[in-house]
Amino acid sequence: MKIEAIDFQILQSEPVVPEWRPLRTMREYPEIHKVRFGHSLFEGDGIELPARPGYACLMRIRTDENLETCGLFGTSWGREHLEWEARTFKLQWSPDLVGADALNREYLWHKMWMARRYYHVSSTVPIALIDTLLWDLAGLRANLPVHKLLGGFRDRIPAYLTETGIPYEDTLKSAQRAVDKGYKGFKDHSMLGIDTNLKLAEEIRELVGDEMVLMHDPVQQYSVDDAIKVSRGLEALDYLWIEEPLQEFDINGLKKLSDAVDLPVMALESIPGNPYLAPPYLSADAIDIVRQTGLGITGQMKLANLAEMFGKNCHGGNPHVVAAIRNDDWWEVSAWEPTSKDRSLDAAFGGLIRDTTRVEDGYMYVPQTSGLGREIDWEGIEGMTVERI
């Protein structure tokens, strides 16, 4: 099955109101003797401009077997910007991809991985998109969901609700929401200081009871000694893990923390280049759980399998990857819709490609239809198209 073409379509929406409000602002971290920087919720007005059309760019991959797929390449308030990005990407990458066997995903992944360096790409997101779409094509051709092609391990996985560092009382409200909605776990991102974080952890445990799984992610805000103190407090409360306790370049600090406490330590969310940068952390036994950051579905499977060889879990990633592997026990669900620079654009184009992954009764259910299991509104896409590249 040959890749016949990689094309782009520019879509135009009806006028929508551009609006944006930052999620966070910087501040000094409380309750410490040495200045470090964290963040708190942004307070103040956002930006809102008069309504205008928005634009989206779709990447379409077509094969010589009359199979095609598509994914979102980018959105913008400026059509010319997307046209430029699409044209330059197509000019650079088409010689490497068009004519290749679409089923040779491993070959193409390694080719794109090296091209990432030689082309000095500013973002690997389009490369990950291409790899993911190639898996979609393989699933469509085989009439199987991608997680079955990857190996297949389960069709559902327990889900936990994750909160994004909101005030103390609001975090407790979100923990109650996790209980009310039947989630199996809850994760906080509290950055209120060591003693306050531990007090909050105690109240969360008291609120949710002994059965719910709890996790703590301070977003790299602790020193080694702070992390040891907090981890020991969380152990007494039967927490499942501490995530990103230190800045992730600090492999020696992570090693010292992991050796000092029994609470599993998760890291590597902000380390680019996985799976290739993960082995030193694993071989040093500096972490207990790897945060999934593999490039595309192919890269995520590499990282998950690597972690398994070290007896470690690898958490996060594409739902089809999570369903296909043995060493990830949880699915993360954000308590709030993601904040992005173009969230009104996301809403304008969000119904065109619908992910059918669903969360019910405290579990994530992976799609069982062919490929990625998405529902694509091809008619709607055609109706909004203003240019083909």
Secondary structure, DSSP 8 states (H G I E B T S, - for coil): -BEEEEEEEEEE-S-B--EE--SEEEEE-SS-SS--EEEEE--S--EE---B--EEEEEEEEETTS-EEEEEEEEES-HHHHHHHHHHHHHHHHHHHTTSBTT-HHHHHHHHHHHHHHTT-S-SHHHHHHHHHHHHHHHHHHTSBHHHHTT---SEEEEEEE--S--HHHHHHHHHHHHHTT-SEEEE---S-HHHHHHHHHHHHHHH-SSSEEEE---S---HHHHHHHHHHHHHTT--EEES-S-TT-HHHHHHHHHH-SS-EEE-TT-TTTTTTSHHHHHTT--SEEE---SHHHHHHHHHHHHHHTT-EEE-S-HHHHHH-SS---EEEESS----TTHHHHHHHTTSEE---EEETTEEE---SSBT--EE-HHHHHHHEEEE-
